[in-house]
């Protein structure tokens, strides 16, 4: 009986230690034990265009990156945003991408809740964020809306302060959508807008080139163009883009 009492006491002490560890461990540290670990690899531009883009990201408030797929526009911008959040320079990252596909499949026709419908459009962001922040920490930041994916239709009336907003595939945003988006920028914020005008699925209604021309020359705005020679995804990707450019 006395032995059973000692065993029970030891089990109680162990349980109390586990509770203490759980209560004193920050959620982001607790959940990063599983999945991909955050990367501390220093990200360096691979091309002259990427270097110009990187300089613009560091020094300007509104940055456009435009040109063909595979040039690293989304990846570089997302990595810089993740590092800024990790270093405490900003409070939030907003992710935006028009829900338009060449096949005509829109959010309303996809199964699931809004998050389930929108998430596939944001996969390029998630891949870079997971690499820089780790799987668990990214899930925590998404749950807390510190990293916040927002469809274009939910942007009206918003104002973003201490925030980096990353908008990808913006050749598929209309002129009205671009105006609405650009006027959301607040204090200590940075908007990075990327896309390929040659791949617009909405034709002449595209607002990306229009926005670049309207805002050109402002001291806080920079537009960086990429071309086929800047493709870093793979040699085959570069060759295919060249074939379709002829």
N, C-alpha and C positions, 0 to 999 in steps of 0.2 A: 504494500500500500504506500509505504514511504517512498519506494523507488518510483512508483507511478506519479506521485506528487512532484518529484524532482523532474521527471520527464515533461510533465505538463508545464512546469515553471519555465523550463528551457524553451519550450515551444512558444510560450507566451512572450518571452524576451525576444526571440527571433522575429515573431510577428510584429512586435513593437518597433524593432529596428527597420523592418521592411517598410512599415508605415512612415517612419521618420524619413527614410531615404526618398520615398515617393513624394512626400510633402515638400521636401527641400530641393528637389531636382526640378529646374525649369522645364516646362513642357517641350521646348525645342531641343533640349539636350536629351530628354528622355526618349523622344520618338526618333531621333536620328541614329539609334542603335541598329536599325534595320534598313535595308535598301542601300542605294548608292550614297557614298560618303561625299561631303563637299570637297571640291577641288581647290587647291591653292596654287595651281599652275598659273604662271603669269601669261596673260593673253597679249600677244603682239600682232600688229597688222602684218599681213602677208603680201600685200600689194601696195603700190603708191596710192591707189584710190582708197583702199582701206585706211591708210595712214592719214589721208586728208579727212576722211570720214571720222576717224578717231579724234583728230585734233578739233574738228567741229563739235563733236559730242562733248568734249571737255570744256570748250570755250563759249559755245552759243546756247541759246535758250530754245530755239526752234530749228531743227535739223531735218533736212530731206535727204534721203538716200534713194536714188532711182537708177534702175538698170536691170539687166537680165538676172534670172534666177541663178543661184549657186555662187554669188559673189561675196557672200558672208555678211550682207547688210543686217539681217535679223539677228544672226548669231552674235556679232560684235556688239550691237546695241544692247541686246539682252544681257550679255555678260557684264558690260559696263554698268547697267542698271542694277543688276544683282550685287555687284561689288559696292556700289554707292549705298544700297540698302543695308548691306552687311556692315559697312563702316559707319553707319549712323548719320550719313549725310542727308538722307531723305527719310520720309515716314512711310511712303506708299509707292507701289508700282501699279499702274493701270494698264491692262492689256486690251487692245482693240483690234478687231479685224472684221471687215464687212463680210456678212454671211451670204456671199454670192458665189455660185459655182457655175462653171461653163455648162454643166448638164442641167442647170435650172433647179437643182434640189435646194430648197430653202429651209430655214429652221422649222417652220410650221409643219413641214411634211416629214421631218425626221422623228423617230421614236424617242420617248423619254421626256424628262423635265428639261427646263431651259438650260441648266448647267450641262446636262448630258448632250443636249443638242449643240451647244456652243463649243464644248471642249475640243472636238476634233479639229475645229478651225484654228485652235491655239496651240496645237502640238509643237510647231517649231519653237515657240516661246518656252514651252514646258521642258523641252529637251535641254536647252541651254541653262534654264533656271535650275533644273535638277543637277546638272553638272557642277554649277557654281555653289549651290546651297545645300545639296544633299537631298535625298528623297523625303526623309521624315520632316526635315525643317521646311521644305517647300510645302508639304501637305499642311503643316501647322500654319504657315503664313497665308495659304489660301483659305483655310478654315476661319482665320481671324480677319480675313479681307484686307490684310496688309498688302498682299498681292491680290488684285481684284480684276478679274476678267469682266468686261462690260460690252455687250452688243451696242452697235451704233444707236439703235433706237432708244437706249436707256441713258443717253448722254445729255439730253436736253435739260437745262436748268442746273447742271452740275458745275462746280468750280473746284479746281484742283490746286492745292497749296502743298509745298514741301513734297512734291510728287514728280516722278518720272512717268510719262505716258508713252507707251510704245504702240504704234499703230502700223500694222503690216498689211500688205496687199491693197494699199490704198488707191491703186488704179481702179478699184471697183467701188470706190465711194463717189457719190454724186457731188456736184459743185455745192449744193445746199448742205450736204452732210459735211463736206470739208470745212465750210464756213462755220457751221455749228461746232465742229470739233475744235478748230483752232481758237475759237473765242472762249473756250473753257479754261485756258491757261491762267494760273494764278501765281502768287509770289513764290519765289524759290522753287520754281517748277521747270521742267524741261520736257519738250515734246519731240519725239523722234519718229518721223513719218517715212515709211519706206514703201516701195512698190516698183512695178515695171510698166510704164505707159504702153509698151507694145503688147502687153498681155491683158488688156482691159476686156472684161466680159460685158461691159455696158456701153461700149462704143464711145460716141461723141459726148455722152453725158458724164464721162469721167472727170473728176475734179482735181486729180493730182497735178497734172501739168498746169492747169488753170491756177491752182494755188501757188505753185512755184513761181509762175510769172507774176502774179499779183503781189507777192511778198518779197520779190527779189530786191536786193540792195539795202535792206534794213540791217543795221549794225548787229542785231541780236539773232539774225537768221542766216543760215548757210544751206546751200544746196550742193550736194556732191553727186556727180554722175559716175556710173560704172559702165563698162562695156564688156564685150565678150572676152577680151584678154584678161579681165579681172576675175574670171570664174575660177574658184578654188575647190569646188565640190569634187571634181574629178576631171581628168583629161577627156574622158568619153563625154561627160556632160558638156564640156566646152565645144567638142566637135559637133555634137548634136545641135546645140544652139546655133552654131555657125551654119549647119546644113539648112536649118529652118529660116535663117536670115537671108538666104539667097533667093 
